[in-house]
Amino acid sequence: MKTFGAKKIILLGIIFIFFLSGCQNQTTENECFTSEQIEDILESSAFVNNPPLKNIAFVKYSADEFLFNNQCFSFYRDMDYYLLFSARYDFRDSIVNTYPPQAVRTIENNGQKSMYIVYETDDETRVFVFFFESDGFQFTRGYPIVMKKSLEMSDFSTLENGDSMDDVEKIDPIAALYRKGYDTLSDELIHSLYVNGKETISSVHLLTDGIIRINYTRNSEGSYIIEQIIKSENFTIPVIGGRLCYLIYPEDYI
């Protein structure tokens, strides 16, 4: 009887723990938002910032595939390049259906509602893809944000024009991702897109107290040299189509 009683207590304890865990609003890697659910979120006047990212068992996408062979968006390209194209591949539904998000956020963005979805990769990179009310949230704009650590504006205070992307990487490891992305582009494509074209070779650093966009030129040795540093305390940077605010909730920093 004593053995049976002990087993009964253990069983009740397990049931109790299971019950509590089910009340913590946790998602699992199998729970993703559909296009229909996101449409409902966007039509609501309420802002969504739950569940906490720490409670989500993220699907860890392959960094090589997700960051550099992504068929929906590119973090090292200004997606506003496609604003004048009649055929686009970065529509919200395409992104959501190809990479179902487990975290969706809506936030007040300089008087305008914006939305961002969050992904994670197997190299501990957090990726934020932004959509804006001004476009009806139909496609991503500007730069998807990549992040490996939380940094502040002061961390970049020693950088100046003429420094290299190597110097940036010493501060923020995401610079290595940008270098890898731009290194895939030929000199001819660099010249077409970034010299004669509208784009700028850039790295974008979302910080806890603002955002920094660093513009570079690629020299004959293949090094990226800082040409301009744009700092913004209101999280707003220039992109091809204007200016966009990349504001996220403080608890969503990595």
Summary of the structure (lengths in Angstrom):
residues: 254
radius of gyration: 21.2
end to end distance: 51.5
largest distance: 84.8
contacts: 712
relative contact order: 0.14
helix: 33%
strand: 26%
